[in-house]
Structures are given as structure tokens and as C-alpha cells.
Amino acid sequence: MAHPEAWPLDQLFDAVAPDRITTDEADLEAHSYDWWPVTAKWRQQGKRPFGPQAVIRPQSTAEISRVMQWASVQGIPVTPWGAGSSVTGAPLATTGGISLDLSALDRILVLDEANLLVKVQAGKLGHHLEAELNARGYTLNHSPQSLNRSTVGGWVATRATGQFSSRWGGIEELVVALTVVLASGEVVETVFAPRAALGPDLCQLFIGAEGTLGVVAEVTLKIFPLAETRLFETLRFPSIASGLQAMRKIMRCGLRPFLLRFYDEDEARFAVRDATFEGCAMFLGCEGLEGPAHAEQSACLAICLNEGAELLGATATMGWMERRFDFSTVENLLAEPGGVAETIEVAHFWDGIEPTYDALREALSPLADHVLGHFSHAYPQGTSLYVILLGQVEDAAAAEARLAEIWRTAMEVALREGAAISHHHGVGLARLPYIRRNLGSSMVVLERVKQALDPAGIMCPGKLGLPDRHGRRSGTQTDTDGH
């Protein structure tokens, strides 16, 4: 890849003002690491395996379009960047080129109170958008743990979900329409309607594509009135099986608590902030109009009690609500050179989730001092499973190697058990060696769509197991070994 000094910058300056373009070393470094724990270990070792050659900060959809037209003609890779809070390496520029930083696109464009919609630029930070909506009496009902450090465009790109998804769904259920800039620079607006039978839902094509098919520039989302009533309860369960059974029955009955989180015995002590806690713990919450909220909460509690649960009151659950965006346990451990911390989420149907949990616990226990598990994001058909690993090794190099071993082990177990290898953190680099195996025969569809929309392969090359601009396929184990 030619150095930016060799790029035809006069043409680029016609596309975007020179002050939007930087090759400053500090900027390049900042766009060479995300929040994937492996990148923390790279920093500590002075390693920078990937990074852009330039950072461009467009300030409008039109500027994105002009940049993409220029990059397409020049054959220069472009990797969109939101807030850099991915925990899988998704926004890293694996083949250099441009990091397209969307942080300046941070405005609400339309607030439609009649139809309960908000149209927003992709670089808008989640907590800023939520605060502005709250001030008007509305909410997104999309609440990822990274709300304070992630963007709307990032949610769309990674097919994100939030802590209240058991009631409100993931981002794919909250997006109404998208404005996307293709590799060619063409600006595409998807159908704007509450629902339309006009062929496949093309909006969904870009949700979860991690920037490989185009740059998400503007997003129209559903919004909701703030809930009149919220009710909370903490419950103790005697076993994993009993708690999962309660979750399954709650969801299959059509009940939709906005908060439904179930912790194994080891993580329960962390969740309730009590080192002496015994048993498994569930955090439960229902919301809405006062009458229906109380009725739903009562029905959920009856199911839990029938499975052997004990009511503990609301204190622990409300405490978690206050600190639910806190990453400090993981961050503080990763800040130590030998600190190992990782969160891996998978998903399975109800009849497969407990065997997957058991298999992951058994396989990962030798690799960390603590292996914690919880189940959240529940559906009538199944649930997600988080496994959190905390440990210490001798130094940053050993920690990087241990994290790689953790990922290999977890992904192989998930594939063997028939689980989805990601529920909502996406693929990035962490899951890259395994995506083709998980997608199976459907991979051909993704490949052909990529070829049609980005024939030069300039959009996020090396991601999602797709061919790069030289026709080389990513997504094999050797592609990421040593990174």
C-alpha cells in the first residue's frame, strides 16, 4: 500500500477539506487499538500489528460519499470507525488505508414524536442520544453495557443488543431505516415504512455487516415513551437447571420482563456484591403501565417460585442497575501486564444451552483463575450465555498467548455444541478464524453480495471471512495466528 504522501491528495482535497484528514502519529495510534483485550496486551508490548495510514473525519453523508468515490478509484482500503469500543477487533484497519472516523456525525436529524422515531447520524454516542431523548420523555430501550462509549453506527455494524433485549429486542428490531454509502460512493436509503412487503428487507443486509458492505451514515430508530412503572426483584435459585427452566417458562408464556439475567454460583457473588452468597442469582424487572407491570411481575415470580426460587428483595438488582455500565473489573485487570480478562458470549436453543455452559466451564477452567457465567438476552427459543474469565500470568506476552488460547478453546467448544459463536459482540478479528464454519453453506450468499457491492474489496478488507482486494480469503486459523 502506497504511503499517503504518494496518494493523489489534490483529488482527495476536492472530496473533503484538508483539515478533516490527518496522518498525525497520535491519531494513527489511537485508531490502531480498540477495546478487545488482546489489543491491551499489544499496547503493553509496544506492538501495533494493524493500523491505518490516514484518519479522515467526514462531517456529512455527502463527504463520506466523496471520500468513498475517491478511495474506490484509487483502490485504497476504508475501515469505518465509530468510538473504537468493539471488544473483538472489528474496527481495526488490517490492510492499512483509511480509518473513516464518523465521530463528527453526531446530530439528531429528526425527532418524530407522532410516529415514535428518531433519525440520527451514525457517530452519535449512545448515552448522549439517550439523555436527549429522556429529556423529551422518550427512550431507545437499547442499553448495551457500552452505552457510554459506543455509537449508533457501531450498534448497527455489529448487530448489537442491550441489557433490556428480552423485552425490546436487539438493534435489528429497533432499526426502521438506514442511509448507507456504498464502496462506489453511491448513497442508498432503505425503505422508510413501519413494514413493507417489497422483496427482502435490505435494511437487514447492512445490520451486522461490520462495514464490509458500506458505511452506515444515518439511522432511523424506534423510540418509546419512558415507562410509568418499573419493578425489580432478586431471586436465589438452587441450581443452573432450575434458573434456566424458569427463564424458559417465562419467555414461552409470552411474558416479557425488560430485565432477565441469571448468574451461576460463581458470578452470583460478584453480581450481588456478597462474597458469602450461596446459590445462583436472578435479576428480574418488569415495566410499563402500573397495572400490567405488576401483573407481569407477579406472573414471572410465580413461575420462579415454582422452580424453587427464593425472593431476596430488590436491593441487589437495583444496585446492579446503578452500576451496569461499569467495566472497571475487566479494565483494571487488563491494565496489569499479566492480567487476563475476557468476555465471550454465545447463544443456543434451550435444549443446548446448559450442555454448552457445562462444556465451556470444563474446557476454560484451566485457563483462568475465575470462570464466571450468566444467561441473558432470552427468547422463547433460547438464550445467550456469557462466560467471563479473570486471571493472572507472568507478563503481557504470556497474557496475549493465554487470550488466544481462550478464544481457540471457547470457539471450538461452541462449534462442537452447535451454538452460535457470537450473540452480539460480532466477529471482528477474535472470531475471524471460525466464521466460515459457523455460517456453513450460507457463506456463499455473503460472498456474492460482497462481490456485487464492493468488487474492488476496499471496504474493511480481511473481515467477516470475505476475500480482500487481492482475492485472498480471510477466516482461517493462520490468518490471525500471531496477532
Secondary structure, 3 states (H helix, E strand, C coil): CCCHHHCCHHHHHHHCCHHHEECCHHHHHHCCCCCCHHHHHHHHHCCCCCCCCEEECCCCHHHHHHHHHHHHHHCCCEEEECCCCCCCCCCCCCCCCEEEECCCCCCEEEEECCCCEEEEECCCEHHHHHHHHHCCCEECCCCCCCHHHCEHHHHHHHCCCCCCHHHHCCHHHHEEEEEEECCCCCEEECCCCCCCCCCCCHHHHHCCCCCCCCEEEEEEEECEECCCEEEEEEEEECCHHHHHHHHHHHHHCCCCCCEEEEECHHHHHHHCCCCCCCCEEEEEEEEECHHHHHHHHHHHHHHHHHCCCEEEECHHHHHHHHCCCCCHHHHHHHHCCCEEEEEEEEEEEHHHHHHHHHHHHHHHHHHCCEEEEEEEEECCCEEEEEEEEEEECCCHHHHHHHHHHHHHHHHHHHHHHCCECCCCCCCCCCCHHHHHHHHHHHHHHHHHHHHHHCCCCCECCCCCCCECCCCCECCCHHHHCCC
